[in-house]
Amino acid sequence: QQLDITMDDTKLYNLVTLETARVAIDLVGRFVRGQDSAATFRGHLFDALWQRLKEQGSERGINWRYEPYSSPLSLYSWCFVPPGSSLGNKGLLGEDYYVREEHLVLGVLESVTSLKEVSGLLKQKYSAFSTVMPILTRAVENKMSYEDARDGKDPTVRSRRARVLDLPVASEKMKSSRKNSPTRQPKVASIAEAALISTKKKPIIAKKTPDKKRTRTVSPHTGSGKKQKTEEAEHISPSFHMDQTQTQVPVPSYQRRSPSTSSSGPLSGYTFLCSGVDNSVNDRIKKLGGELARFENLNCSNSFRKLFFLSDHQGWRKPKYVYAAALGAPMLHVNWLSRVEEKYEEEGEVRVFDSSLYTRHRLPTGLDLFKRSYTLQRASHARDWVRPGGTDGDIFEGMTVGLALGAEEKMWKMTLEACGATVRVLSDIRGGKGQVDVDCCLFNAASDLPPHVISLPLHVTKLVEFIDQTTTPLLDLAWAHQSIIQRKCLPLDSERFTVSLKDNMCNLCKVNSIKRKNGGRLETGDIIQFSRGKNVSYGRIVNILWERQAKGCKLEIQLLESDGGYDLIDCESCPLMTIDEASIQGQVVLLSARDFMKLGYLPKNSAQSNIFNRVSEANQSQI
């Protein structure tokens, strides 16, 4: 089955035809892939779906329709009636009619997922459906907007879109009194119609007068404030969807401020650590009142509830990125700063912890080898600057760690100390006598240990003189990094991170990490993008084979199947292949469906994206 092939539109399956089911599946896939600051539930999913529902099987009379709706305490004026409903708005909510847009979409998608005839199409878009359906369910159960349910807002707190009660149809007496009441506020059409009206007639803005006359309002059907002349005109079904709870309000009279260089800006009182960003970012932070932090001066005390970290998702192995994760600082994509500037310019104020901005711009703390995907920083951790280990104590608390890393030593010492460890480096123990008791000793296996080097560097040989190599775990620094990402101290006897200081002198051997010519590091388990002739493929590194004579390596890759969009299928049955290191184009960020749908910095073109949604074999088998 293919999404671009038209299906039967003459037979009704519960609520939809097969053609409508095909369109709905495609719309859900496009909506999830387009989750950015411009993508909205109403504009990018509901409107197109409702247009299709109105047109489905129109020649056979099996299309959906509007009907007038009125109910006490309800702000809704229209309801959606499915084909085959004889009772319409006098029947049962959720079967004979729907009032809220989220309820309608949920009902339609539930109908679509029950059709065996489109199971092949559903399998292609399973991850998109698994993302959207739980949010819609929460929105309907709590009478929330899709956006509020998606962002995890409290359903008891009113958003700009007021919560309403869906009650039975009101009596004729009530309808008459509501219609004839001079103080009744008319229902206002969608933003699209308001824009259409404004091209025909200049908008009228109410001014405060001594007698407090009411603002003249615009009718949703005629563009006039006059009362409808006939009863028939009031019940004409609109040719477009009306945003049920939107009301027309005068333009605010305050003068919006521009970002200034004063200390009272929205970032005032906070310091920012940046990595891998343009130099102009520093000036923009200062303009909004923020301060720039010096990396070497940071510690747990002066960063707590003060430090923010800005970067992009590709720098997760860089020193500043790792240190920010160890400090528990809020970690945000640099695009967050642009959204803050825009909101401050438009509204005159913005909170640093604006939930809509923060949730969609969180960075991953790194690749979690256990989960086989990247993990976004949790909002609850960021709000309270919770370091790895949480309230149970720092992950390396009470441990003494030996460190032999050369140029990276200072950064990793700061990082380990932020996680509660006591760190011993060569300069700390050189003046002492005898051996030093440490819980483990860390090295950079990708650059300082065999087979990557013929002889051990001086900082390694000198340090190991002071430790008992027979009883002390010798580990790659990836052990500490993964402990920070997974927010727990990993076992010291893990074979994945154990290293040897001896060279076995084999021409071909397996290693867990390598240092690339560009200075970057690759490890077993990393997810990469690589070239295959003229095509681009994706895969997970299963083994790294070091060839001594060739002074290079080959990588055994488990392919990740692409759907041509933002989904990568990750399962054990995917084929293996071997590639040269030179064919690697870069690393790929693979997120769970739960995290992927919340992302606000996803490239609009999937062909240019290095961020993808992970579809596991278990997810596919559930359809």
PyMOL commands that set and color helices and strands:
alter all, ss='L'
color gray80, all
select helices_A, chain A and resi 18-33+41-55+58-60+88-90+101-113+116-124+126-141+146-150+172-180+191-200+231-234+280-287+295-297+300-303+313-315+319-327+335-347+355-360+379-383+390-392+406-418+426-429+458-464+478-486+581-583+593-596+606-608+617-621
alter helices_A, ss='H'
color red, helices_A
select strands_A, chain A and resi 65-68+78-81+271-274+291-292+307-311+331-333+364-368+373-376+400-404+422-424+440-443+474-476+508-511+513-515+521-523+527-532+535-547+552-562+567-570+576-580+584-587+589-591+611-616
alter strands_A, ss='S'
color yellow, strands_A
deselect
rebuild
show_as cartoon
